[in-house]
């Protein structure tokens, strides 16, 4: 275990295993770390060298765990253990936690962008996942198709979004409750999908990944802006939240390309939920600006 700092025996506890990573809780010399090993089984849009640069920046600002070892060529990442806990679905909807989360995202979006930035957009994610997804008959679980109708809806929303100006900032891109450690302060975990994009992309991620309602979306946007949003801002977030769900559906289908065991059934079930929500249009999230 030459990658783990310190001396003496190493205690290793598996945490999770997937197509792209295996994660462990590691103890050595009285210190605790998280260790992530890349499996390299499938290209799901990860740039590990860029991730290391982002983590250095975010950790200095106290927004990510302190990195002990980052070796992108070997797919190894060792970080100090984050002792916080994940919010429950009820906790993340509390007004004070919405304020804390949106404040955290403002700090993320104020970070300096590391060199050789990875610039992505909803259209780029759709091209990446949509262009590589293919049917594999051997897959043990059924999965919904990201149909031509949904692709047409995505193209329409991309055209609408292109008409709305937006800043470009560093985004985490995978903001959900299991990637958030709530302790003395909030820390974001798993920055492997980080890129430069519209800051509302992270708001959309938090709303979509937590199956947020229109009222929740409105509260998140108002918390982020620290004021009542205008209709154009609310519309921009609605478009991005739909597109985030669509990108997640394509990700699920990409994940399910190969025969899998658990959590393939869970991913397939999530894809069904996303497909239904996307076909509904707003997905119950029409976060319009409330009337005066």
N, C-alpha and C positions, 0 to 999 in steps of 0.2 A: 504493500500500500504506500508506495513512494509518493503518491499524489496528495496524501493526507498530511498536513503539517504536524509537527511534534515527533515524539519518540514513544516507543513502547507498543504494546498490543493494540489492535484496532478491533472495535466492536461494530459490526455491520448489520443493519436492520433494513430489509427491503421495504420500500414504501409503495412503489407503483411501477408497472411495466407496460409499455405501449409499443407502437410501431416505430417511434422516433427516439424514445428515451427510456432508460431505466433509472429509477431514483432510489436513494438510500439515505438513512439516518446513520451517521458515522460518529463514533466517540473515540477519542485518543488523548491520552494525557490529561484527562479531566475536562476536555473541551468537546463541544458538539458541533458537527457540521452537517450540511446537506451535500450529497454528492449526486451528480447527474451524469450518466454515461449515455452517449448517443449510440443508437442501434444502427442508424443509417439505412433502415429497411425501405424507407419511402420518402420521396421528396414532397414535403408538405409546405414548402415555401419558407425554409429557415436558412438564415445566413449567420453562422456561428461566430465568424470573425467580427462581423458588425455588432453582434450581441455582446461580445466581450468589451468592445469600446463603449457601448451604451451603458453596460453595467458599471464600468469604472466611473462614468459620469454620474449615474444615478446614485451609486453607493456613496460617493463623496457628498452628495446633497442629502443623504439620509433617507432616500426614497427606495432603496433596494438593499438587500443583504450585502455585507462586506465580503468581497471576493478574496478567497485564499489562493485558489489556483484556477486559471482559465486557459485551457489548451485546446483551441478550436480544431486544430489539425487532428487531434486524437479524440475530439468530441467529449472532453472531460471538463466539468465545471464543479468546483468545490467552494462552498460559501459558508459563512458562519450561520448557525442555526437561528432561524427566526422564531422567537418564543411566543409570538402572538397567536391568536386563534382566528378562525374564519367566522365571520358573522353568519347568523342564521338568516333564512329568508325574511323572518319578522324583523330582526335587528337592522338589516340593511335598509328597511323602509322607514325607520324612525327619523324624524326631521333632523335631529342632531347628527345622525350618521350620514344622512344625505349631505349635510353641510360639510362634514369632515371629509367625505369622499370627494366631493367636488373641489374642496380646497386642495386636496392632494393632487388632483388632476391639473389644477392651475399651476402647481409647482412643477409637475412633470413637464407641462407644456412650456414652461419658462426656462427649462434646461438648455444650455448651449448644445447645438447639434454637433456630434462628433464628426471627425474627418471622414471623407469618403461616404457621405450619407446614403443610406438606402431609402430611396424615394418610391413610395407606392401610392396607389389610389384604389378606390373601389373597382374601377375598370381594370386596373392591373391585376388585382386579386382574382377577379372573375375570369380574366384571360388565362391566368396561371392555372386555376383549378378547373375551369370549364374546358380549357383546351386540352387537358390531359386526362380527364375522366373518361373511363371506358367500362363497358360491362364485362364482368368476369363470371362465367356460368358457375364456377366452383364455389362462389361465395355461399356460406351456410345460412345467411340471413337475408330476407328480402329487404329492398331499399327503394324508396320513392325516387323517381326520375326528376331531375331538374328540367322540366319540360320546356319545349319551345315557347309555350305561352308565358312561362315565368321568365324566360330569357328575353322575350319581347318586352315584358313589364320592366325588367332590369334596364334594358336599353333606353326605354322611355324615361325612367328616373335618372339615369346617367345624363341624358340630354338636359333634363330640367336642372340637375345639380350643376352642370357646367355653366349655367347662366347666373349662378349665385357666387359672388367672390368670397374667398376664404383664405385665411392665413395658412402657412405651412409650418408645422412644429413637430417636435419629437413626440410620437405617440407610442404607448405601450402596446395597444392593439388587441390585447387579450384580457381585458379587465372584467373579471368576474369574482364572485365571493371566495372561491377556493384559491385564487391568486392574490388574495389580500390578507395580510397578517395584522390583526388588530391587537396591539399591546399598549405600551406607553405612548406610542405613536403608530400611525399606519405605515406599512411597508408593502410595496408591490413585489410579487414573486414572478418568476417565469417570464422573462423579457425576450424570449426567442423570436417572437413575431414583431418586435418593435420596428418602427420605420417612421419616416417623415411623411406627414399627411395633414389633413384637415383636423383640427383639435376636436371637432364634434364626433369624429370617428370613435374616440374613446368614450364619449358620452353614449353614443349608440351601442357600443359594446356592453357597457354596464346595464343599460336598459334591456337590450335583447337577451343577454346571457342570464338575466334575472327575471325574464318573462314579465317585464314591467308594463303596467297599464298606461293609458294616456295621461292619467293624473300623476303617476310616478314620473313619466317622462317630462312633464311640465315642471314638476318639483326639481328634478335633476338639472334641467336647463336653467331655471331661475336661480338655483343654488350656484351653478357654475358662473353665471353672468353677474351674480349678486344684485340682480334687479329683474324687473318684469321684462321678458323677451318681447320683441316685436314679431309680427306675423312671419316676416321673411326668415328670421332666425328659427322660429318654430318649424316652418316648412323645411328648412335645410336639415334640421334634426330628424324630421319624419322621413325624408328621403334616405338619409344615411342609415337610419335604423332598419328600414326595409332592406336596403342593400347589404347591411351587415348580416341580417338573417339569411339573405340569399348566398352570400359568401360562405356562411357557416354550413348551409345545405350542401354546397359544392364540396366543401371540406369533408363533410360526412361521407359523401359519395366517393371521394378520393380515398378516404380512410378505409372504406369498405370494399375497395377494389380487389383485395386479396382475401383468401380464406382466413377467417379469424376465429378465435375463441372469445371469451369475455375480454373487453367490454363491447364486442361487436353488436350484440343484441341491444345494449343500451344506446349505442351510437345510432343504430337503425331506428330505434324508437324516437330518439331526438330528431332525426331527419324527418320522420313522419309529422311531428309537431311543427317543425319549421315549414314544411311544404304546405300544410293546412293553413298556417298563419299567413304565409306569403300569398296564397290564393285568395285569402280573405281581403287582401289589399292593405288595410291599415293594421290588421292584426290586433284591433282593439286599442291601438296606440295613437289615435288621432290627437296628438298633444297640441291642440289649438290654444292660442292665447285666450284666456277667459275674458268674457265681456266685462266692461266696467260696471 
